[in-house]
């Protein structure tokens, strides 16, 4: 039953990303990628290998719709690799997180840190790989900051509303 809910959430979030958020590019620097919500909220019970395969599939779907040639795939695999280590560093009792990562199970402070760090890593990787040139680092940092603020707000808002 949990997998059906996860797949349903993934489908809705990907549709929102492709149909709405990919079209929303504010001032040429704000590109919210809310699809990372699906990866961040996955249960920790899967193996790291499975996490990285799921990250690759999610990234590949985004690359297909964004025509970005592996940029999203690389960023998703990276955050799925980092995810168990970051959760272990933020949460003392990692064993209680066998279901889903929420502010109720992690604690609000840990959840905010987790979402902020993961979104910043993801967005920086996407924008840096897309630019593929350190000469554009200033613009990449601006894109990362602006896009991350909106993405983090949406993900945390969803998490808070979903916890009630």
N, C-alpha and C positions, 0 to 999 in steps of 0.2 A: 504493500500500500504506500509506503514511503517513497518508493521509486516512481510510482505514478504521480505523486505530488511533486517530486523533484522534476520529472519530465514536463509536467504541466507548467510549472514555474519557468523552466528553461524556455519552453515554447512561447509563453507570453512575453517574457523579457526579451527574447531574440526578435520577436515580431515588433515590439516597441522600439528596440534598438534600430532595426532595419528600416521600419516605416516612419518613425518619428525622429529619433535622436540622431541618426545618420544625416538627416536633412537639416538638423538644427546646428548651424555653425555660426555662433555669435561672434561678430567682429573679426572673423578669420582666425581666432585663437582659442575658441571654446568648442571642444569636441567631446561631449560627455559620452563615456563608454560604460553604460549601466550594465552591460552583459556580464561584467566581472562579478556582479552580485551572485550569479549562479555558481561561480567557482568558489567564492569566499564563504558561502553558506553551506557548502557540501559537508556531509558528516565526515568525521575523522576516522571512521572505521575501515575505510578503504585503504589498500596498500598505497604506498607512494608511487609505485609503478602505475597503478590504476588511475590515480590522481593526474599523473602527467599525461597519460593517454587521453583522459577526458579533457584536460586542458588543451591538448593538441587538436582534438576534434572541435571543441568550441572555437578555438582560434582559427582553425581552417574554415569553419562556417563563416566567421566574420571576414576573413581574408577574401572569401569568395564574393561576399556582398560588397565589400569595400574596395576590391581589386588592389590589394596591398601586398601581394606576393610573399606571404610568410611573416609579415611584421606582427600581426596579432597572434599567430601561432607561437612565435618565439616568446612573446611577452607572456602569454598564458602558461606555457610550459615553465617559464622562469618562476612565476608566482606560485604555481602548483608545487614546484620543487622547494621553494622557501617556506610555504605554508605550515607544514608540521613543526618545523623548527621555531618559527615565530610564535605559533600558538603555545608551544612548550615553554618558550621564554616568557610569555605574557600571563599564562595561567598556571598556578601552582599545582592544582589537582587536575591534571590533564585527563585522568581516567573518567571523570564525571562528564566529559564532553563526547560520549560515545554516540550521541544522537546528532543534533544539529547545532551549529554555532550560532548562538543568539546572544543578545545582551543579558537575557535571563540566565543562561548557562555559563557564560563567560564573566559576566559583570560588565556594567556600562563602560567603566574606564578602560578595561582590557579590550572591549569591543571597538571603542573609538580608536585606540592605538592600532589595533589590528587592521581595521578598515583603512585608516589614513596611510599606514606604511605600505600596505599591499597596493592600494590604488596609486600612490605616488610611484612605486616601483614599476607597476604596469604601464602607467601613462608615460613615464620618462622613457621606458624601453620602446614603446610604440613610436613616440615622437622622434626619439634619437635614431632609431632604425629607419624611419621614414625620411629623415633629413640626410642621414648617412654622411654627415660632414660636421666636424667639430667647429667649423667656422660659424655655424648657425646655433651654437649652444645657447646664446641669449634668447633667441626666439623659442627654442625647445623648452627652456626653463619657464618662459612665460606661458606657453601652451600647456605645459605640465601643471603649473600652479592653477591657472584659471579653470582648466578642464577638470582637474582633481577636486577643486572646491565644489563644483556643481555635482559631480559624480558621487563624492563622499556624502554630500547633503541628501541626495536621493537615496543612496544605500542605507544610511543611518535612519532616515525617515521611514523607509520601508520596514526596517528592522524593528523600530519602535512601535509602528502601527501593527506589525505582525505579532509582536510579543504580547499584546493586550488580550 
